[in-house]
Amino acid sequence: MADADSLLLEDTPDLAADPTQADTLENEAAADNPVEDPELEAIKQRVREMEEEAEKLKEMQNEVERQMNLSPTAQRPGAAAGGGGAPGPALAFPTIEEKMEADGRSVYVGNVDYGATAEELEAHFHGCGSINRVTILCDKFTGHPKGFAYIEFADKDSIETAKALDESLFRGRQIKVVPKRTDPALGSI
């Protein structure tokens, strides 16, 4: 076994001792493969582009985070400005009062076609007033729509106008439109 190892060592050139020999070996390898695979070059170029794009996205994300930290709306009204906690932007989850106020500007829409989109519902209710949000509830296991939705308006007056669309046809189905109910003990229903 020692003889085989010594033969291997004898056949292997000492590249550290002669740097010109290393250049010669690289040139020989390049001569064996004079043209890089164009597909490989295209992949390498795409990777470089993706890395550049990722860097730009990181910069944009950092800029947005800096703006959120400077924004007075990033903190909840009444919250202490420097009140400990984790660094970074404050996540403003709505309070129960804010949820109830939003529910007071919302309607329940029943018998919604399963293929309906939020944009279609928004278009159907656009004459009622300015719409903040359209929520189509989906089954958490299958992801399929449940057949009803909630529409939150910018003002409470829009609810009365929206109730006029009760029993109107939407995508060939007669929809039910009623003000959204709220149970203060449970939050939104």
N, C-alpha and C positions, 0 to 999 in steps of 0.2 A: 504494500500500500504506500509505503514511503517513496518507492521508486516512481509511482504514478504522480504523486504530489510534486516531486522534484522535477519531473519532466514538464509538468504544467507550468511551474515557476520559471523554468528555463525558457519555455516557448513564449511566455508573456513578456512583452517589452516593458521596460521600466520607463513609464511616461514622465514621471517626476524628474528623472535624471536628464531627459532630453525633450524639452518642450517643442522643438521643431518636429519631432516624431509624432507628437500628439496632433499638431496641425496637419501633418501628412495623413494621419488616420482619418481625421474629420473630412479632409478633401477627398479621400478615397471613398468615404461613406456617401458624400454628396455626389460623387461621380457615379456611384451605383444607382442613386435615385435622383437624377438631375432635375426632374419636375415634381413639385409637390402635387399631391392629389387635389384637384380643384374643388372637389366636394369637401375635403378636409379643410382647405383654406376658407371656404364659404362658412363652414361651421365655426372656425376660429374667429372669423370676422363677426359673425352673429353673436358669439359669446362676448366679444369686446363691446359690441353695441349694447348688449343687455347689461353688462357691467356699468357702462356709462349711464344708461337709463336708470339703473338702480341707484347710482350715486346722485343723479338729479332728483329722483323721487325722495331720497333721504334728505337732501337739502330743502326740498319743498315742504316735507313733513316737519323738519326742524323750524322752518319759517312760520308755518301755521301754529306750531306749539308755542313759539315765541309770541306770536300775536295773541293767542288765547291767554297766555300768562299776563299780557299787558291789558287785555280787554276787561273792563269793569263788569261785563255780563258773565264772565267766566266764574264769578263767585255768586253764591246765592245772596239775595238781598238780606241784610241783617247779620250775615256771617262775619266773623272777625277777619280783618284783612290779613293779618300775619299769624293766624291761629294754628300753629303747629301742623301736625299731620304729614302726609307724604308730599314730597315736592312734586311739582308739575301742575297741570291744569285741574281745577276743581270740577268734578262731575256734578252737575246740577240735576239731581233727580227731582221730579215734581213732588211737592208735599201733598197731603190728602186734600187740603184746601184748593190747591192748584188743579188737582185731578177733578174735584167736584165742580170747579168753575169751568173747566174744559168740557166736562160731561154736560153742563148746563147749556153749552153751545153745540151739542152733538145730537144726531138722530140715529136711530137704529133702522136699518133697511133689511127687511126679510124677503125670502123667496128670490134671492139673487141667483141668476143663472151661474152655473159652475164654471163656465168659460169666460165670465165677465172679468174685465181688468179695472184697476183703480182709475185709469184714464177715462174709460167709458162711463163709469159711475160719476166721475167729476164732470164730464160733459153733460150727462143727464141732469145733474143738479146745479149746473153753472148759473142758471137764471135765478137761483134762490139767494145768492150772495157769495161773498168771497169764501173760498174753502181753504182751510189750513191743512187738513189731512183726511185721507180716505184709507180706511183699514178694512181689508177683506180677511176675515179669520179663516185659518186653515187648520186641518187636523195635524197634530204634532207628530204622529207616527207616519202617516202617508203623504203629508204635504198637500193633499187635495183640499180645495175650498169647502167650507161647511155650508155655504148657501146663504150667508148673511154678512152684513158689513156695517161699519160705523162711519159716519161723515161728520167731521168737526168743522164748524163754520167759524169765521172771524168774529161774528157778533150773534147775540141771542135772537135778534129779530129774524134772522134767516131761518130759524126753526119753524116759525109759523108758515113761511112761504114754502118750505120743504114739505110740511105736512099736507100741502095742497097736492103733492105728487103721490099721496097714498092711493093705492089701487091703480096707479098708472102702469102702462106697459113698458117694460124694459127688457130688451132682447127676447120679446115674445112671451114674457112672463109678467103676471100681475104682482107688483111688489108691494110690500107693507112698509109704511114709513111712520114711525112714532118717535117721540122724544126719547133719548137714551135715559135709562133708569140708573140711579146711583144709590147704593146702600152704604151709608157712612161707616158702618162697622166693617164692611168687607172691601171697601173701595169700589171700583167700577164693576158693574155686572155685565 
